Amino acid sequence: MLRLGTPAYLWRVWSRGRTEPGYRAHWPERLGWGGAMVAPGAGPVVWVHAVSLGEARAAQPLVQALREAIPGMRLLLTHTTATGREAGLGLLQPGDAQVWLPYDTPGAVRRFLRRHRPAVGVLMETEVWPNVQHEAARLRVPMVLANARLSAKSLRQGQRFAALLRPAAQALRLVLAQTQADAERLRAMGAPHVAVAGNVKFDMTPAPALLSLGQRWAQVSDGAPDGRPLVLAASTREGEEQGLLQAWRALRTQQAASSTRPWPRLLVVPRHPQRFDEVAELIEAQGLRFARRSSWGVQQPGEDARMADVWLGDSMREMPAYYASARVALLGGSFAALGGQNLIEAAACACPVVMGPSTFNFAEAAELSEAAGAAFRVANWDEAVVRAVNLISDAEALALARARSESFAQAHRGAAQRMAQAIAALL
């Protein structure tokens, strides 16, 4: 059935290439043919699969810890999405290789594994593929699911396809779960060897250059003619920006007559680059002046940015800079039924978060950050905008929230080293 579906899969990938050209690059790799190979060496080939943008970012501290735990290792890095592949470039060193994960048919997976011959395979977070697991077991490649998470909703969905997914879960040599709740659900899916190791996203260290860049943006915004601090809408998803912009404009109109403080500037960063132009149109439709990050290049925001109501973050691999520039962040993906985004990266940049009701993809992190005073939960965009503006207006409360965010991130570090040592032990 998967083989019969191959043309439909290829057509879907090709269609996505209309808006994201990266999908049309390195085409044969999608079927397990060709592609870059790691350089010959004495160390083992460690294969890490980071499907998309979030997993590629999360892989950074784990890859670094693996290099320390496995001297001489060569990294084989795979992805499924164009944004993941772009983000993964920063993880490579001379001698490493980066390719697409092939479509999950027996032949494509077999060609991939025989060509690259990894000593161990590491799948990030939620990626379990029936043929990948089957062929890896047949070729005696131990497979690890690292930084693993499984929501109750995903468990229910997975149990409907237990005939396919349970054998794949059972073939995993080791599962390193983020939380005890994740571990219990993964055992229910059939994974035999599960340990709780924590969340590697707490070990993500923002690049100093990006933090410095964001701080310079903040200085430009604060030093503009009207001195406006930045409120970040981070990694927004389809269907969210319209509600945000309406709530933002309504509160601004309401407070214009009564407040003497400069109204904050909104910085919107869509999660997916193919939506940059769409979000620009939404901002323009609200009658708000805006400036695009891409127009600045390596320079500071220009005069048009200083006069704009909204900045559109239409760039890749600069999320730490966006967090560093903002006084507070509104968490995209949490105001629609999408399960939220990674809020740990915000905490690492000392940026407090206002999140919506939907955070099931990061349930424990959301609960812990709220309990630590690093995040605040609200019901909708209207409440989120009010909470963010009020927090900015209270210097003492804002300073406390920023300090608690940084402490929260520091308190949960160490998962990357624990996972790396467990993976190295399999070799």
C-alpha positions in Angstrom: 0.0 0.0 0.0 2.8 2.4 0.8 4.5 1.6 -2.6 1.2 2.4 -4.3 1.0 5.7 -2.5 4.5 6.8 -3.5 3.4 8.9 -6.5 0.9 10.8 -4.3 3.6 11.4 -1.7 6.0 12.7 -4.3 3.3 14.9 -5.8 2.6 16.4 -2.3 6.3 17.1 -1.7 6.6 18.7 -5.2 3.5 20.8 -4.6 4.9 22.2 -1.3 8.0 23.2 -3.3 5.9 25.9 -5.0 6.0 28.0 -1.9 9.1 26.4 -0.3 11.7 25.6 -3.0 13.8 23.6 -0.6 11.3 20.7 -1.0 12.3 20.3 -4.6 16.0 20.0 -3.8 17.9 16.7 -3.6 15.0 14.8 -5.0 16.4 11.2 -5.3 17.1 11.2 -1.5 13.3 11.0 -0.9 13.5 7.4 -2.3 16.8 6.4 -0.7 19.1 7.2 -3.6 22.2 9.3 -3.6 22.9 12.2 -1.4 25.9 13.3 0.7 27.8 10.7 2.7 29.8 11.1 5.9 33.6 11.2 5.5 35.5 8.0 6.2 36.8 7.8 9.7 37.5 5.6 12.7 34.5 6.9 14.7 31.0 5.6 14.4 28.3 7.1 12.2 25.5 8.5 14.5 22.3 9.1 12.6 20.0 11.8 14.1 16.6 12.4 12.5 15.1 15.8 13.3 11.9 16.0 11.2 11.2 19.7 11.3 12.2 23.1 12.7 11.5 22.4 16.3 13.2 19.1 16.4 16.3 20.5 14.6 16.6 23.2 17.2 16.1 20.6 20.0 18.8 18.4 18.5 21.5 21.0 18.9 22.4 20.4 22.6 22.0 16.6 22.1 24.4 16.6 19.1 26.9 18.6 21.1 26.7 16.2 24.0 27.0 13.2 21.7 30.2 14.6 20.2 31.6 14.8 23.7 30.4 11.3 24.7 31.4 9.6 21.4 34.8 10.9 20.3 35.4 10.9 16.6 31.7 10.4 15.7 30.4 11.5 12.4 26.9 12.9 12.2 24.3 11.8 9.7 21.5 14.3 10.0 18.1 13.7 8.3 14.9 15.7 8.0 11.5 15.6 6.4 10.7 19.4 6.1 12.5 22.2 4.4 12.6 24.3 7.5 14.1 21.4 9.4 16.8 21.0 6.8 17.6 24.7 6.8 17.8 24.8 10.6 20.0 21.7 10.7 22.8 23.3 8.7 24.1 24.8 11.9 24.7 21.4 13.5 27.1 20.1 10.9 30.9 19.9 11.1 33.4 18.9 8.4 32.9 15.2 7.6 29.2 15.2 8.6 26.4 14.7 6.1 22.8 15.9 5.8 20.1 14.2 3.6 16.3 13.7 3.5 14.8 10.8 5.4 13.4 8.6 2.7 9.8 7.8 2.2 8.8 4.9 4.5 8.7 2.1 1.9 10.9 -1.0 2.4 13.1 -0.4 -0.6 13.8 3.3 0.1 14.6 2.6 3.8 16.8 -0.4 2.9 18.7 1.7 0.3 19.2 4.5 2.8 20.5 2.2 5.7 22.8 0.2 3.4 24.3 3.4 1.9 25.0 5.2 5.2 25.4 2.2 7.6 24.8 4.1 10.8 26.0 2.6 14.1 22.9 3.9 15.9 19.8 5.8 14.9 18.3 8.6 17.1 14.8 9.8 16.3 13.8 13.0 17.9 10.6 13.4 20.0 7.7 11.7 18.2 9.0 10.1 15.0 8.3 6.3 14.8 8.1 4.8 11.3 7.1 1.2 10.7 9.5 0.3 7.9 12.4 2.3 9.4 12.1 0.3 12.6 11.7 -3.0 10.8 14.6 -2.5 8.4 16.8 -1.1 11.2 16.1 -4.2 13.4 16.8 -6.5 10.4 20.2 -4.8 9.8 20.9 -4.7 13.6 21.0 -0.9 13.8 19.8 0.0 17.4 17.1 2.7 17.3 16.5 5.3 20.1 13.6 7.7 20.5 15.2 10.6 22.3 13.5 13.6 24.0 10.4 11.5 23.5 6.9 12.8 24.1 3.4 11.4 23.5 0.2 13.3 24.4 -2.9 11.5 25.5 -4.5 12.5 22.2 -1.7 11.0 20.1 -1.8 7.8 22.2 -5.5 7.4 21.4 -4.8 8.0 17.7 -1.9 5.6 17.7 -3.9 2.8 19.3 -6.3 2.9 16.4 -3.3 1.9 14.2 -1.8 -0.4 16.7 -1.2 -3.2 14.1 1.4 -0.9 12.4 2.7 1.3 15.3 3.0 -1.2 18.1 5.6 -3.4 16.3 7.5 -0.2 15.5 7.5 0.9 19.1 8.5 -2.6 20.3 11.5 -2.5 17.9 13.0 0.6 19.7 16.1 -0.3 21.6 15.6 2.6 24.0 13.1 5.4 24.6 14.3 8.5 26.5 11.1 10.3 27.6 10.7 13.9 28.7 8.4 13.2 31.6 7.0 10.4 33.6 3.6 10.9 32.0 5.2 10.6 28.5 7.0 7.4 29.7 3.8 5.8 30.8 2.0 6.6 27.5 5.0 5.3 25.5 5.0 2.0 27.4 1.2 1.8 26.7 2.2 2.1 23.0 4.4 -0.9 23.3 7.9 0.5 23.8 9.8 -2.0 26.0 12.7 0.0 27.4 11.7 3.5 28.6 13.6 5.9 30.9 12.8 9.4 31.9 15.7 11.7 31.0 14.1 15.2 30.9 13.8 17.7 28.1 16.9 18.6 26.1 15.3 22.0 25.1 16.3 23.2 28.6 19.9 22.7 27.5 19.5 25.0 24.4 22.0 27.8 24.8 21.1 30.9 22.7 24.0 32.1 20.6 25.5 35.3 22.1 25.6 37.0 18.7 21.8 36.5 18.3 21.2 37.7 21.9 23.2 40.8 21.1 21.4 41.3 17.9 18.0 41.2 19.6 19.2 43.6 22.3 20.2 46.1 19.6 16.7 45.8 18.0 15.2 46.5 21.4 17.3 49.6 21.8 16.2 50.9 18.3 12.6 50.3 19.2 12.9 51.9 22.6 14.9 54.8 21.2 12.5 55.5 18.3 10.7 58.8 18.3 7.9 57.4 20.5 10.1 55.0 22.5 8.0 51.8 22.1 8.9 48.5 23.8 8.4 45.3 21.8 5.8 42.6 22.5 6.6 39.4 20.6 4.0 37.0 19.1 6.3 34.0 18.7 5.8 31.2 16.2 2.2 32.0 15.3 0.2 29.5 13.3 -2.5 29.8 10.6 -5.7 31.1 12.0 -4.1 32.9 15.0 -2.8 36.2 13.6 -6.2 37.6 12.7 -7.4 37.3 16.3 -4.2 38.7 17.6 -4.2 41.8 15.3 -7.9 42.5 16.1 -7.3 42.3 19.8 -4.1 44.4 19.5 -5.9 47.2 17.6 -9.0 47.2 19.8 -7.0 47.6 23.0 -4.8 50.3 21.5 -7.9 52.2 20.4 -9.5 51.8 23.9 -6.4 53.0 25.8 -5.3 55.8 23.4 -7.3 58.5 25.2 -6.5 57.5 28.7 -2.9 56.3 28.7 0.1 58.6 28.5 2.6 55.7 28.0 3.9 54.9 24.6 1.9 52.1 23.1 4.1 48.9 22.6 5.2 47.8 19.2 4.1 44.3 18.1 6.6 41.9 16.6 5.0 39.0 14.8 7.1 35.9 13.9 5.1 33.3 11.9 6.3 29.7 12.5 6.4 28.8 8.8 8.2 30.9 6.2 5.7 30.2 3.4 3.2 32.3 5.4 5.3 35.5 5.7 3.5 37.2 2.8 0.1 36.0 4.0 0.7 37.5 7.4 2.0 40.7 5.9 -1.3 41.1 4.1 -3.2 40.5 7.3 -1.3 43.2 9.0 -1.9 45.6 6.2 -5.6 44.8 6.1 -5.8 46.0 9.7 -4.5 49.4 8.7 -1.3 49.0 10.7 2.0 50.3 9.4 4.6 47.5 9.4 8.2 46.8 8.5 9.8 43.5 7.5 12.9 42.1 9.2 14.2 41.0 5.8 14.4 44.6 4.6 17.0 45.4 7.2 19.7 42.9 6.1 22.7 43.2 8.4 21.9 46.8 9.2 19.8 48.1 12.1 16.1 48.7 11.6 15.7 51.8 9.5 13.5 54.9 9.7 10.5 52.9 8.3 10.8 50.4 11.1 11.1 53.1 13.7 7.8 54.5 12.6 6.0 51.2 12.2 3.3 49.8 14.4 4.2 46.2 13.7 7.5 44.4 12.8 7.2 41.2 10.8 9.9 38.7 11.7 10.3 37.1 8.2 13.6 35.4 8.8 14.9 32.0 9.7 17.2 30.9 12.6 16.9 34.1 14.5 14.3 33.1 17.2 16.7 33.9 20.1 17.2 37.4 18.7 13.4 37.9 18.6 13.0 36.7 22.2 16.0 38.9 23.3 14.4 42.0 21.8 11.0 41.6 23.5 9.8 42.5 27.0 7.2 39.7 26.9 6.2 37.0 24.4 2.8 35.7 23.3 3.1 32.0 22.6 1.9 31.0 19.1 0.2 27.7 18.6 -1.5 27.9 22.0 -4.4 30.2 21.0 -5.7 27.6 18.5 -6.2 23.9 19.2 -2.6 23.1 18.1 -0.9 22.2 21.4 1.4 25.2 21.7 5.1 25.7 20.9 8.4 25.4 22.8 8.3 28.0 25.5 11.7 26.9 27.0 13.6 28.8 24.4 11.9 32.0 25.6 12.9 31.2 29.2 16.5 30.7 28.2 16.4 34.3 26.8 14.8 35.6 30.0 11.6 36.4 28.2 8.4 35.8 30.1 5.5 34.2 28.2 1.8 34.7 28.0 0.2 31.5 26.7 -3.3 30.4 25.6 -5.3 27.4 26.6 -3.8 24.8 24.2 -0.4 23.5 25.4 -0.8 19.8 25.2 2.4 19.3 23.2 4.4 20.8 26.0 2.1 20.1 29.0 4.6 19.7 31.7 6.9 22.5 30.6 3.9 24.8 30.5 2.7 23.8 33.9 6.2 24.1 35.5 6.8 27.5 33.9 3.5 28.8 35.1 4.2 27.5 38.6 7.6 29.2 38.5 6.1 32.5 37.5 7.9 32.4 34.1 4.6 32.1 32.2 1.0 33.3 32.5 -2.1 31.5 31.2 -5.0 33.3 29.6 -8.1 32.2 27.7 -7.9 34.1 24.5 -6.0 36.9 22.5 -8.0 39.7 24.2 -6.8 38.6 27.6 -3.3 37.9 26.3 -2.8 41.4 24.9 -4.1 43.0 28.1 -1.8 40.9 30.2 1.2 41.6 28.1 0.6 45.4 28.1 -0.1 45.5 31.8 3.1 43.5 32.5 5.2 46.0 30.5 3.6 48.9 32.4 4.7 47.5 35.7 8.5 47.6 35.8 8.9 45.7 39.1 6.6 42.8 38.0 8.3 42.6 34.6 11.8 42.5 36.2 10.6 39.7 38.5 9.0 37.7 35.7 12.2 38.0 33.6 14.4 36.8 36.5 12.0 33.9 37.2 12.1 32.9 33.5 15.9 32.7 33.5 15.9 30.7 36.8 13.3 28.3 35.4 15.5 27.5 32.4 18.6 27.0 34.5 16.9 24.7 37.0 16.1 21.9 34.5 19.3 21.5 32.5 21.3 18.3 32.1 19.0 16.1 29.9 21.3 16.3 26.9 24.2 14.7 28.8 22.0 12.0 30.3 20.7 11.1 26.8 24.1 11.2 25.2 25.6 8.8 27.7 22.7 6.4 27.4 23.0 6.4 23.6 26.8 6.0 23.8 26.3 2.9 26.0 24.5 1.2 23.1 27.7 1.3 21.1 
